[in-house]
Amino acid sequence: MNYRREIDGLRAIAVSAVVAFHMHLPFGDTIFLSGGYVGVDVFFVISGYLIATQIIRWQSAGEFSLGRFYDRRLRRILPALFVMLIVCLPIGWVLLLPEQFAQLARAEVSSVLPVSNFLFWREAGYFAEPTETNPLIHMWSLAVEEQFYLFFPVLAIAFASRRWAMVGAVLVLAAASLLLAEWGAEAAPSAAFYLLPFRAWELMAGASLAYLETIRERRTEGLSAGFAVSAGIALLAWSVIAFDQETRHPGFATLVPILGACLVVWFGGHNFGSALLKTSPLVFIGWVSYSLYLWHQPIFVFARLSSVNALDPFDYAQLTGLSVAVATASWVWVEQRFRKVERIGRRLFCGTVSGAAGVILAGSIAIVAAAGFPTRLPPLVREAAAVTKQERLLEKDGRVCFGREFEDRCSFRPAAGLDSWILIGDSHASMYAPALNEALEREAKPFELLAYSGCLYAPGFTRVPDAGCGRHNTRVREYLLSIHPATVVVAGRYAGYITGERFDNKEGGKESGGRIPMVPVDGSFEDEADRAAQVSLGITHAIQELVDYGHRVVLIYPTPEVGWNVVSTLAKIAPKSKVLLERWIETGGITTSLQVFSERNREAYAVLDAVTGSNVVRVYPEKALCGTRIPERCVAHTDDSVFYSDDDHLTRSGVDQVVGPLLPVIAGHS
């Protein structure tokens, strides 16, 4: 196969899109280049094309064998991968919390095997480590490719003498995989994203081009070819800009970037459309694209985990430069050396990669067995690390009572009028559930948890694009207005849903992620101000309706947000100096401005204050957490106890600070 510079240029576009996407820079209601993840899909097309082309060339020359194929693939993939994996382990020892370190170790093992796509598929969901803090989340795509290499050469051997039959088999398998992906994008999105059967069509698309090329010559010159390549680049650019996390992917929508990549691969050559792709800077990035793909994510993640404040575009510009430098070194000193049999023979190669794999597996298994070695951390950080999201959740019959729609709610003990307690709201409601249930159980009083993740109680409104939130609120309302009056506890992250904005403490701690607004179910609002006004009025009316019905309503006002992830921030300070950590804690540690909290929640307080009635009980978390140790500051921990499990959810210790005023109510003394 003749060298094609434009394919390296296409690689450069693909890896640049992925790198930009993994910066997770806020951009309006989404993130910068929110569809950058399609760069992986482009890589799949390129890999399918190049692998099939190589097999065809070897078969035509009578030189193909599975041994030769896998030797070539392993030399291409393993050396650079293993170097990156080995380097991540000592950095993880310094920077990661025990569970994060154990998660890294599990990812290392799965990357060596390679089954990391199965690992991340199994771990996907509310409690999965977010991609911003997972150094090896990108390894799933490498696992998909390696799994593809297990069956595709066998298919090529089976149809070695029947090219048209091979084209037909590839197209049929690709069509079946595409249909499966479209179904899975809705019915099983996590599996569709991570697993080969849902992704094989993308690799097959590239492979089909290679087989068609043996039957029909590509047109690589002239205006039509140039326009075709330009159209392909335009489709890729549009996908990177227009796609986001809500796009049904992979599925029919993914045909757009796949078609774009196929146009470039098929028509690329001596034409004006390919000129940009052949420029030296893009070709160079294409050369180092594999190592750049390997290294950029751990570099980004470890930088985030070592910085107390959120990284800005200038930080990411520097980190990208570092990633390119490390990738270049990896390409020169690792990739190029191991690819050539004359430099490193098979025996030396096998011994080297086997030894590296042994080191990675042994170290990772030890880390998992030791639960991430928590003893390496100072006592307070160790306690903070032991705090997990699971701690704040109630379970029944072995299942977590959180994030469920109404029909799957958790009920404890038979209902009995006002002595029945029902907790409604979002995750800021569910974090109170274990403490409330224990207190109510002591009094033999009924308790139901109707919390739904990311969904404030506001019938007629929902979280975009979660239609389940709207359905849940409707069913909860119907239920609450059909039973005997009870005690209904209402809690939620009001300011986030009203303003749509995540928290910024104005001191460097800014919560990551896109906007989180509630919207009318029917979408009827004129602008942002009208939407916020409708949400505010809707919350007041919804709660007032419960009061007027006869329920005793306990309003838990907003919980102070922190901006910094309390647990990981404590861990970030610890490696720098234990003395610094101790002095920092003595002077207050992680605190935030009471004034900033008050300004952010002014509208939320007005909404809740507008609810009237003698059967309303009001609880103010800021009275327990703000101004108690330091004037005008809200504390996130003491010298021996941590109040937050992340940047806005309370631990059991934090909850215990807040629920004190409710205990007399539960006991029937108020």
GIPELIN-V739634 format. One record per pair of residues at least 12 apart in sequence whose ideal C-beta (glycine too) atoms are under 8 Angstrom apart, sorted by sequence separation. I is the first residue (numbers start at 1). J is the second residue. If there is no record, write none. Layout:
[[I;J] [I;J]]
This chain:
[[20;32] [21;33] [92;104] [107;119] [180;192] [303;315] [374;386] [437;449] [454;466] [461;473] [502;514] [519;531] [543;555] [622;634] [641;653] [642;654] [20;33] [21;34] [92;105] [106;119] [107;120] [264;277] [372;385] [423;436] [455;468] [460;473] [502;515] [21;35] [22;36] [55;69] [155;169] [184;198] [243;257] [396;410] [455;469] [459;473] [501;515] [502;516] [517;531] [520;534] [643;657] [21;36] [54;69] [89;104] [155;170] [421;436] [454;469] [458;473] [459;474] [500;515] [501;516] [517;532] [17;33] [20;36] [21;37] [88;104] [89;105] [300;316] [303;319] [394;410] [396;412] [433;449] [452;468] [457;473] [500;516] [519;535] [19;36] [120;137] [180;197] [181;198] [239;256] [240;257] [452;469] [455;472] [459;476] [500;517] [518;535] [17;35] [18;36] [21;39] [54;72] [180;198] [181;199] [238;256] [239;257] [433;451] [455;473] [459;477] [499;517] [517;535] [520;538] [625;643] [17;36] [18;37] [89;108] [121;140] [300;319] [421;440] [430;449] [457;476] [497;516] [498;517] [570;589] [17;37] [88;108] [103;123] [116;136] [120;140] [177;197] [181;201] [299;319] [452;472] [496;516] [497;517] [498;518] [518;538] [570;590] [17;38] [18;39] [177;198] [235;256] [236;257] [239;260] [430;451] [452;473] [497;518] [569;590] [17;39] [18;40] [177;199] [235;257] [429;451] [450;472] [16;39] [85;108] [116;139] [117;140] [177;200] [178;201] [296;319] [299;322] [300;323] [430;453] [493;516] [15;39] [116;140] [117;141] [177;201] [235;259] [236;260] [296;320] [299;323] [421;445] [423;447] [427;451] [566;590] [14;39] [17;42] [111;136] [114;139] [118;143] [176;201] [235;260] [236;261] [402;427] [412;437] [420;445] [421;446] [422;447] [423;448] [426;451] [597;622] [13;39] [14;40] [85;111] [103;129] [116;142] [117;143] [174;200] [175;201] [234;260] [419;445] [420;446] [421;447] [422;448] [423;449] [424;450] [425;451] [426;452] [427;453] [450;476] [564;590] [85;112] [107;134] [116;143] [117;144] [173;200] [174;201] [177;204] [232;259] [233;260] [296;323] [299;326] [413;440] [419;446] [420;447] [421;448] [423;450] [424;451] [426;453] [427;454] [14;42] [15;43] [107;135] [108;136] [111;139] [114;142] [115;143] [173;201] [232;260] [235;263] [236;264] [295;323] [402;430] [412;440] [413;441] [420;448] [422;450] [423;451] [426;454] [500;528] [562;590] [594;622] [13;42] [14;43] [100;129] [107;136] [110;139] [114;143] [231;260] [232;261] [401;430] [412;441] [416;445] [426;455] [450;479] [563;592] [597;626] [621;650] [625;654] [81;111] [82;112] [107;137] [117;147] [174;204] [232;262] [416;446] [425;455] [426;456] [562;592] [11;42] [103;134] [104;135] [111;142] [173;204] [174;205] [232;263] [233;264] [292;323] [295;326] [296;327] [402;433] [413;444] [415;446] [425;456] [500;531] [561;592] [10;42] [11;43] [14;46] [104;136] [107;139] [111;143] [114;146] [231;263] [232;264] [292;324] [295;327] [401;433] [413;445] [414;446] [425;457] [500;532] [560;592] [594;626] [625;657] [100;133] [110;143] [114;147] [171;204] [294;327] [413;446] [415;448] [424;457] [457;490] [499;532] [594;627] [624;657] [625;658] [170;204] [174;208] [229;263] [412;446] [413;447] [463;497] [498;532] [560;594] [624;658] [11;46] [228;263] [229;264] [232;267] [291;326] [292;327] [295;330] [411;446] [412;447] [457;492] [10;46] [288;324] [291;327] [294;330] [394;430] [411;447] [412;448] [456;492] [561;597] [621;657] [624;660] [170;207] [171;208] [291;328] [393;430] [411;448] [412;449] [456;493] [498;535] [560;597] [595;632] [597;634] [621;658] [170;208] [228;266] [229;267] [289;327] [392;430] [393;431] [410;448] [456;494] [497;535] [498;536] [594;632] [7;46] [228;267] [229;268] [285;324] [288;327] [291;330] [392;431] [394;433] [409;448] [410;449] [458;497] [558;597] [561;600] [591;630] [593;632] [594;633] [619;658] [233;273] [288;328] [291;331] [393;433] [394;434] [409;449] [593;633] [594;634] [619;659] [167;208] [170;211] [226;267] [232;273] [290;331] [392;433] [393;434] [409;450] [456;497] [498;539] [588;629] [592;633] [593;634] [7;49] [225;267] [229;271] [230;272] [231;273] [288;330] [392;434] [588;630] [591;633] [592;634] [619;661] [7;50] [92;135] [230;273] [233;276] [288;331] [291;334] [394;437] [558;601] [591;634] [619;662] [167;211] [225;269] [229;273] [233;277] [287;331] [291;335] [406;450] [557;601] [591;635] [592;636] [166;211] [167;212] [226;271] [228;273] [229;274] [290;335] [494;539] [588;633] [590;635] [591;636] [617;662] [225;271] [226;272] [227;273] [558;604] [589;635] [590;636] [88;135] [220;267] [226;273] [402;449] [405;452] [557;604] [558;605] [588;635] [589;636] [590;637] [88;136] [148;196] [163;211] [167;215] [202;250] [218;266] [219;267] [220;268] [221;269] [223;271] [225;273] [226;274] [229;277] [401;449] [403;451] [404;452] [557;605] [589;637] [617;665] [1;50] [147;196] [218;267] [220;269] [221;270] [222;271] [223;272] [402;451] [403;452] [144;194] [220;270] [221;271] [401;451] [403;453] [511;561] [589;639] [85;136] [144;195] [152;203] [163;214] [164;215] [199;250] [218;269] [220;271] [402;453] [470;521] [557;608] [1;53] [144;196] [148;200] [163;215] [198;250] [202;254] [424;476] [511;563] [585;637] [1;54] [205;258] [209;262] [436;489] [463;516] [464;517] [490;543] [509;562] [510;563] [555;608] [586;639] [617;670] [140;194] [220;274] [463;517] [509;563] [585;639] [144;199] [148;203] [152;207] [206;261] [394;449] [463;518] [464;519] [508;563] [509;564] [1;57] [193;249] [202;258] [205;261] [206;262] [209;265] [424;480] [462;518] [463;519] [490;546] [505;561] [507;563] [508;564] [555;611] [193;250] [205;262] [209;266] [432;489] [461;518] [462;519] [505;562] [145;203] [192;250] [422;480] [461;519] [488;546] [503;561] [505;563] [553;611] [192;251] [206;265] [432;491] [461;520] [462;521] [503;562] [504;563] [505;564] [429;489] [458;518] [460;520] [461;521] [503;563] [553;613] [81;142] [429;490] [460;521] [555;616] [557;618] [560;621] [186;248] [429;491] [454;516] [456;518] [553;615] [554;616] [555;617] [557;619] [559;621] [560;622] [185;248] [405;468] [420;483] [428;491] [429;492] [488;551] [490;553] [495;558] [552;615] [553;616] [554;617] [555;618] [556;619] [557;620] [558;621] [559;622] [185;249] [420;484] [422;486] [424;488] [428;492] [481;545] [485;549] [487;551] [488;552] [489;553] [490;554] [494;558] [547;611] [551;615] [552;616] [553;617] [554;618] [555;619] [557;621] [558;622] [77;142] [125;190] [185;250] [186;251] [406;471] [421;486] [422;487] [423;488] [424;489] [425;490] [426;491] [428;493] [477;542] [481;546] [485;550] [486;551] [487;552] [488;553] [489;554] [490;555] [491;556] [493;558] [543;608] [547;612] [548;613] [550;615] [552;617] [554;619] [556;621] [557;622] [560;625] [124;190] [182;248] [185;251] [405;471] [406;472] [420;486] [421;487] [422;488] [423;489] [424;490] [425;491] [426;492] [427;493] [480;546] [485;551] [486;552] [487;553] [488;554] [490;556] [493;559] [544;610] [547;613] [559;625] [560;626] [184;251] [405;472] [417;484] [418;485] [419;486] [420;487] [421;488] [422;489] [424;491] [425;492] [426;493] [485;552] [487;554] [489;556] [536;603] [540;607] [544;611] [570;637] [407;475] [415;483] [417;485] [418;486] [419;487] [421;489] [423;491] [477;545] [481;549] [491;559] [493;561] [539;607] [540;608] [543;611] [544;612] [547;615] [77;146] [121;190] [124;193] [181;250] [182;251] [406;475] [415;484] [417;486] [418;487] [480;549] [539;608] [544;613] [547;616] [121;191] [124;194] [181;251] [182;252] [405;475] [406;476] [536;606] [540;610] [566;636] [415;486] [480;551] [532;603] [536;607] [540;611] [566;637] [121;193] [562;634] [564;636] [570;642] [73;146] [121;194] [178;251] [181;254] [406;479] [461;534] [120;194] [121;195] [178;252] [461;535] [560;634] [562;636] [567;642] [73;149] [118;194] [566;642] [117;194] [118;195] [178;255] [458;535] [461;538] [566;643] [567;644] [117;195] [460;538] [566;644] [567;645] [70;149] [117;196] [459;538] [566;645] [567;646] [69;149] [458;538] [566;646] [458;539] [565;646] [566;647] [457;539] [460;542] [562;644] [565;647] [456;539] [459;542] [509;592] [564;647] [69;153] [458;542] [563;647] [457;542] [507;592] [562;647] [457;543] [507;593] [561;647] [562;648] [66;153] [505;592] [506;593] [561;648] [505;593] [559;648] [506;596] [66;157] [505;596] [559;650] [64;156] [64;157] [64;160] [44;141] [59;156] [503;600] [43;141] [47;145] [51;149] [55;153] [559;658] [44;144] [48;148] [52;152] [56;156] [40;141] [44;145] [47;148] [51;152] [55;156] [59;160] [499;600] [556;658] [52;156] [499;603] [495;600] [498;603] [495;601] [498;604] [24;131] [494;601] [24;132] [495;603] [554;662] [22;131] [494;603] [495;604] [498;607] [494;604] [554;665] [494;607] [494;608] [22;138] [18;138] [432;556] [429;556] [428;556] [428;559] [418;552] [511;647] [511;648] [509;647] [503;647] [503;648] [51;203] [48;202] [52;206] [56;210] [44;199] [48;203] [51;206] [52;207] [56;211] [138;293] [493;648] [47;203] [48;204] [50;206] [51;207] [52;208] [138;294] [45;202] [48;205] [49;206] [52;209] [53;210] [44;202] [45;203] [48;206] [49;207] [52;210] [56;214] [44;203] [47;206] [48;207] [52;211] [138;297] [45;205] [46;206] [48;208] [49;209] [50;210] [53;213] [137;297] [41;202] [44;205] [45;206] [48;209] [49;210] [136;297] [44;206] [48;210] [135;297] [136;298] [135;298] [135;301] [134;301] [135;302] [133;301] [132;301] [133;304] [132;304] [133;305] [487;665] [387;567] [384;566] [385;567] [384;567] [384;570] [385;571] [384;571] [381;570] [380;570] [381;571] [381;574] [42;236] [377;571] [378;574] [377;574] [38;236] [310;508] [309;508] [310;509] [308;508] [309;509] [310;510] [378;578] [381;581] [38;239] [39;240] [308;509] [309;510] [380;581] [38;240] [310;512] [378;581] [35;239] [36;240] [378;582] [35;240] [38;243] [100;305] [380;585] [35;241] [37;243] [33;240] [34;241] [35;242] [91;298] [95;302] [33;241] [35;243] [34;243] [35;244] [41;250] [96;305] [34;244] [80;290] [84;294] [88;298] [95;305] [34;245] [38;249] [80;291] [84;295] [87;298] [91;302] [95;306] [35;247] [37;249] [31;244] [41;254] [45;258] [81;294] [30;244] [76;290] [80;294] [84;298] [30;245] [42;257] [46;261] [38;254] [41;257] [45;261] [49;265] [41;258] [45;262] [435;652] [42;260] [431;649] [434;652] [17;236] [38;257] [42;261] [46;265] [246;465] [431;650] [13;233] [20;240] [41;261] [45;265] [428;648] [435;655] [439;659] [428;649] [434;655] [435;656] [445;666] [427;649] [6;229] [13;236] [17;240] [432;655] [436;659] [439;662] [443;666] [431;655] [435;659] [439;663] [443;667] [443;668] [432;658] [436;662] [440;666] [432;659] [439;666] [436;666] [112;357] [421;666] [84;330] [14;261] [83;330] [112;360] [112;361] [43;293] [80;330] [10;261] [80;331] [83;334] [109;360] [108;360] [109;361] [108;361] [384;637] [392;645] [10;264] [80;334] [391;645] [10;265] [79;334] [80;335] [108;363] [109;364] [309;564] [387;642] [79;335] [108;364] [109;365] [308;564] [389;645] [7;264] [380;637] [383;640] [388;645] [389;646] [392;649] [6;264] [7;265] [10;268] [79;337] [105;363] [106;364] [383;641] [384;642] [387;645] [392;650] [76;335] [79;338] [105;364] [109;368] [380;639] [383;642] [392;651] [78;338] [105;365] [380;640] [389;649] [391;651] [392;652] [7;268] [308;569] [391;652] [6;268] [105;367] [106;368] [127;389] [380;642] [6;269] [75;338] [76;339] [104;367] [105;368] [126;389] [127;390] [305;568] [392;655] [4;268] [13;277] [75;339] [308;572] [387;651] [4;269] [9;274] [12;277] [102;367] [307;572] [308;573] [75;341] [101;367] [102;368] [305;571] [306;572] [9;276] [10;277] [105;372] [305;572] [6;274] [9;277] [8;277] [9;278] [12;281] [13;282] [16;285] [102;371] [306;575] [7;277] [9;279] [12;282] [15;285] [71;341] [86;356] [102;372] [6;277] [12;283] [15;286] [82;353] [89;360] [101;372] [5;277] [6;278] [12;284] [99;371] [100;372] [101;373] [5;278] [9;282] [12;285] [19;292] [79;352] [83;356] [86;359] [98;371] [99;372] [8;282] [9;283] [11;285] [12;286] [15;289] [22;296] [75;349] [79;353] [82;356] [86;360] [89;363] [98;372] [8;283] [11;286] [14;289] [18;293] [22;297] [71;346] [74;349] [78;353] [82;357] [85;360] [89;364] [97;372] [98;373] [10;286] [96;372] [98;374] [126;402] [8;285] [9;286] [12;289] [15;292] [19;296] [23;300] [126;403] [5;283] [8;286] [11;289] [15;293] [18;296] [22;300] [71;349] [78;356] [82;360] [89;367] [7;286] [8;287] [74;353] [98;377] [93;373] [97;377] [8;289] [93;376] [97;381] [98;382] [99;385] [97;384] [98;385] [23;311] [25;313] [97;385] [98;386] [99;388] [23;313] [25;316] [23;316] [19;320] [19;323] [126;453] [132;512] [130;512] [133;568] [97;567] [29;500] [97;568] [97;571] [96;571] [95;571] [95;572] [95;575] [94;575] [31;514] [30;514] [29;514] [26;512] [29;515] [24;512] [26;514]]
